[in-house]
Amino acid sequence: VQLQASGGGLVQPGGSLRLSCAASGSIFSINVMGWYRQAPGKRRELVAFITSGGTTTYADSMKGRFTISRDNAKNTVYLQMNSLEPEDTAVYYCNAVTIVAVTATNYWGQGTLVTVSS
């Protein structure tokens, strides 16, 4: 599985961005897709994920501001980010989890930088 993330950039506080992550390769085996982020000097943390059935889960600090969605026809997952705050500045990584038999494997995209600043 290969993941290509895009959509990061510089945005002012209160603004919005939409990240995209396109999957290719053995996409039939993908069960979950999601987003993580890593701010400078901090550990990578979960932002949100969505299952193949469409069930979503968000980190508490993102609830109500971020929306994850999935277009199965395009093999793409999106992260709509609204009301962005400087604390949201981070590199955002796309993630996919495949489960084959009893083996789960994580795949990561290259990361896209989101900078929230005036």
PEBELBEL-V118536 format. One record per pair of residues at least 24 apart in sequence whose C-alpha atoms are under 8 Angstrom apart, sorted by the first residue. I is the first residue (numbers start at 1). J is the second residue. Records with the same first field share a line. If there is no record, write none. Layout:
BEGIN
I = J + J
END
This chain:
BEGIN
1 = 25 + 26 + 27 + 107
2 = 107 + 108 + 109
3 = 94 + 95 + 96 + 107 + 108 + 109 + 110
4 = 94 + 109 + 110
5 = 93 + 94 + 109 + 110 + 111 + 112
6 = 112
7 = 112
8 = 112 + 113 + 114 + 115
9 = 112 + 113 + 114 + 115
10 = 114 + 115 + 116 + 117
11 = 84 + 114 + 115 + 116 + 117 + 118
12 = 84 + 116 + 117 + 118
13 = 83 + 84 + 85 + 86 + 116 + 117 + 118
14 = 82 + 83 + 84 + 85
15 = 82 + 83 + 84
16 = 80 + 81 + 82 + 83 + 84
17 = 80 + 81 + 82
18 = 78 + 79 + 80 + 81
19 = 78 + 79 + 80 + 81
20 = 76 + 77 + 78 + 79
21 = 76 + 77 + 78 + 94 + 109
22 = 74 + 75 + 76 + 77
23 = 75 + 76
24 = 75
27 = 75
29 = 98 + 99 + 100
30 = 96 + 97 + 98 + 99
31 = 96 + 97 + 98 + 99
32 = 96 + 97 + 98
33 = 77 + 94 + 95 + 96 + 97
34 = 68 + 77 + 94 + 95 + 96
35 = 79 + 92 + 93 + 94 + 95
36 = 92 + 93 + 94 + 95
37 = 90 + 91 + 92 + 93
38 = 90 + 91 + 92
39 = 88 + 89 + 90 + 91
40 = 90
84 = 116
85 = 116
86 = 115 + 116 + 117
87 = 116
88 = 114 + 115 + 116
89 = 113 + 114 + 115 + 116
90 = 114 + 115
END
